[in-house]
Structures are given as C-alpha cells and as structure tokens.
C-alpha cells in the first residue's frame, strides 16, 4: 500500500513530522536555529546590563520567534490525524509551553518564571534533530533500571551498612577535635569518603583512623563499578528484546512492540496483537 500523501493535511503532516523532503529539512533548519537563538536570548535577558541595553531588540526577536513557533504548533495540530493525542503528548505540551509565556507576559508582565519557562524550547531540539531513537534508548535504560532494581536495592543496603559501621568505628577511634563529634557526623564522613567525593572538612588524625579511611577509599572505587555492571547487563538484555516491529501510521516513524505512542509525533497507537498488527 502506498504511503504517498493525497490531501493537503497529509502533505502538511509529512512536512511537520518528517524531514524526508528537501522542504521539510529546510523547515527543520529554520525551527532549529529559532530554538537555539531564542534560548540564547532568554539567557542574555537574565544579564541585567544586556537586558537594559538591548531590551527592545530582545522583545522584537522574542515575538518573532513566538509567532514562528505558534504557526508551527497550529500546523502540527492541524496535520495530526488525532489532534488531541498530539496536544497532550510530551512534545505537544513542550511546544505549547514554549509559546505560552510570551502571551502570558501581556497579562502578567515582568515575571521571571515566564522567562525560565521559555528555556523548555531547548527540549524541542530532540524532535527537530529527529532524535527519537535516543528517546527510545532512554526508555530502554529505564526498563533496565526497573529490572535491576532488586539487585541495586540489596547492593545499596549493603553500602549503607558499611557506611554506618565505618562511621561508628571512626567515632570511637577519632577525637571530637578531628571533627568526629557524633555518630551521624562520622557516618556523613564515611559516605563522603566511600563515594570518593572527599570534601576535606573532616579528616582522621590517628594512624588507625587513617588506615581505616584508606581501606574505605579502596572499597569505594570497587563500589562505583558494581551498579554500572548490573545496569549494563540488564540494559543489554532489554535492548536485545526491542526490535523495530512497524511504523507509525501518523508520521511513519519506526515503532517497537512495547511502544504505546509514537516517540516521534506523540500519536497514540492502537493496541496491537502479538504479531505486530493493530487490533481491530
């Protein structure tokens, strides 16, 4: 069956949600630079002397970008087969939040919250650069973290026990003059040392305390590697189970069996049978 667009709505959809055409790539290029420059302008607005000197120019540029993004948002809603699915999708909400602060500024001017909210435009780069595969990789990482949660929980419990025991021993060995004034403060030192952070605000003064600290530092390096190995093993198993099993009927982006919505356009997918076909 041909995927060639027939109606104006379908053509606009391909233009807004895909970069397979020359015109689509140009649109993405313009939007990309609009995002980068608008975020840069927001950061410059926070510098008082720049904001005072170029207030008019920054305001004009902000309205230009807002109107550009507003037109893009309207076209995306118009070209979506199910507009509400796009509006309430992650990217749809980001697109909306990227233009609302400027309009709200007409009602409540001078709010720093609105300026900070415009930084969300930076998230839109994920769509413009077509990085949906990285979002899918992030989803795989979350699945790996969930699968390895029991092992990591047991491991962290062991680390906490080591910190408590070592901190208690250091409280017994060291004097209050060295900074070990209580067991909780000594446990704090143990955690800082175990994680190889080493603030230096507390340090052992006795030979025995320094020996114990050295042992804890060595253990700390080994502890850092354990969770990484657990998550890596689970990630490898999770990633091997997720292979492309179709494409989105709205933007024709790749899908996997576990996808509930398209990570490219936010389209809510119909329930599919185990063979990958949509349920009737």
N, C-alpha and C positions, 0 to 999 in steps of 0.2 A: 504493500500500500504506500502511495506517495505521500511524503511529508511536505510537499510544496504548498506554501500559503496561498489561499484563494481570495480571502476577504481582506479589507483594509485593516481590520482588527488583528488578524493573524499576522499580517506584514509588520504592523507596529509591534506586536509581541515578539517577533523574531528580532526586530531592531533593538528592543529594550532589554530582552533577556538573553540575547546571544550575540556573539561577536564573530560569527562566521562569514559576514559580508563586509565589504570594504567600508560601506557607510556605517555599519554597526561598530566597526573598530574606531572610526573617526568620532562617533558619538561617545564611546567609552573613553577615548583620549581626552575629549573636552571635559567630560564629567570628572575624570581622574585629576586633571590639573585644577579644576574648580574645587575639588575636595582638598587637595594639598594646599592651595593658596588660601582657601577660606580658613583652614585650621591654622595656618601661619598667621593670618590676620587676627584671629582670635587670640593667639599668644602675644602678638605685638600690642593688642589693645590692653593687655594687663600691665604693660610697661608705661608708667604714668607720663613720662616726658614724650614718648612716641604718641600715645593716645591724645595728648594735649595738642601736639603739633600737627598731626595728620587725622584729626577726628572726622573732618568732612570726607576726606578721601576714603577712609576706612568704612564709613557709613554707606557711601555710594557703592563701594565694592561689595559690602555685605548684602545690600538689597539686590544687586545684580546677581550674585550667587544664589540668593534665596529664591528669586524669580526663576532662575535656571533650574534649580532643584525642584521647585513647585511644578513647573511644566513637566519635568521628567516623572515626578510622582504621579501626576494626573494621567500621563500616558501609560504608566505601568498599571495603574488601576483599571484604565480603560481596556488595555490589551489582555488582561488576565481573564481566563475562562471563568474563574470564580474569584471576583474581586475581593470579597471578604476574607478569603483564605490568604491572599497576599497582604491585605491591610493589617491582619492580626498575626502575620508571620514575623519572625525575628527581624529580617531585613526590612519588611514593611514598616514595622514600628521604628526602626532606626531611621529610615527615610523620612518618616513623619516627624520624629523628634529633631531631625536636622534642620527643619524649616520652621517649626512652631515657635522657637524662642524669638526669632526676629519679629514675627507678627504679634507675639505676646508683649514685646517691648513697646509696642504702640499703646498698650493698655497700662502696663506697669513698667515705665522706663527706668533705666539705671540699675537693673538688677544683675548682680554678678552671677547669680545662679543660671540665668539665661545664657550668659557668655560661656560658662563652663559646660552647659548642656550642648552647645554647638560643637564641642570637641568630639561628640559622638559621630560627627561626619567622618571621622577617621576610620570608623568601622566599615563604612561603605566601600572602602578600597578593596575589601575582601570580595565583594561582588564584582566590582569593575575589573579587577585583575583576574576574575574567574578562578578564585582560589577555593572553590567548593570542595575540591579534593583534599585540601588541607583541613577544612572543617570536618570532613568525613574522617580524616585521620585523627582529629581531636576526639571525635565520637568513639573511635576505636580505642583511644587511650583511656577514655572514661570507663568503657566497658572492661578494659584490662585492670583498672584500679578497683572496680567493683568486684571483679573475680579474685583479685589478690588481697581484698580487704581482711579476710580472716587471718591470713598469714602475717600481714603487716600489723594487725592488731596485737597478735601474740608477740611479735618482734618488738613493737613499741612498749608493750607492757614489761618486757624484759629490760629494755633500755631504762625505763622509769625506775625499776628495781635497782639497777646498777647505780643510777644517779643518787637514789635515796641512801643506799648502803654506803657508797663512797663519801657522800656529803656528811653522813653521820660520823664516819671514821675520821674525816678531816676536822670535824668539830671537836672530837676527842683529842686528836693529835695536836692541832694548832691552838695558839692562844688567841684571845679576842683582839690583841694588838695587831695581828696579821689580817684582821678583817672577818674572821670566822666567829662572829658574835652570837650566832644562833644556828640551830639545825636547818631551818628554812633558807637562811642566807648561805650556808655551806652547800646545801643542795643546789641553790642557784649557781654557785661556783662550779659544782660538778657538771651541771648541764652545759654551762658555757664552755668548759674545758672539753667535755665529751663531744660536743658538736664542732670542736676546733675553731670556735669563734675567738675566744681569748681576749676579753676586753682589757684585762690587766688591772682592774680596780681591786681585785683580791688575789693574793698570791701566797703560797705556803712559804714559811721561813725555816722550818726544820728539815733535816735531811730525810727523815721518814716521810714527811708530808710531800717533799719534792719528788721522792721516789714513787709514791702513790700517784701523784699528778702525772708523772711521766708514763706510768702504766695506763692511766686513763686516757692520755693523749693517743697512745698507740692503739688502744681499743677503739677510740673514736674514728680513726681512719678506716678501720675494718667495718664499723657500724654503718658508715656512709654508703658503702658498696652493697650491703645486703638488700635494702629496699629496692635499689636500682635493678639488681638481678631478678628479684621476684616480679617486679612490674614488667621488665623486659621479656621474661619468659611468658607471662600471661598475654602481653601485647602481641607477641609472635603468634601465639595460638589463636587469639581473637582475629588478627588481621588475615590469617590464612583461611578463616571461615567466611570472610566477607569478600565476595567477588561480584563484579557487575552483573546484574540479572535483568536489565531492561533500561528503558529510558522514560523520562517524564513526558507525559502527553501534552503538557503545557509549554515547556521550553526545550524538550528533547535532550535534557541533561542526563548523565548516567545515574543509575539507581542500583542499590543493593537490596537484598531480600529483607533486611531489617529496617529499611527506611520507611518512616511513616509520612514524611513530607519531603519534597524536593529541596535539597540544600542550596540549590542554585536560584530558584524563584519563589520558594516558600509554598508551592502548590500542595494542598492536602491530597495525598494519594489514596485511591480506593483500596479496600482490603484485597489482598491477593492470595491466590491459592498457593500451596507448596511448590507447584510447578512454575510459579512466577507470573501466571496470568491473573488478570483482575477478576475479582468475584463479581458475578452478575447480580 
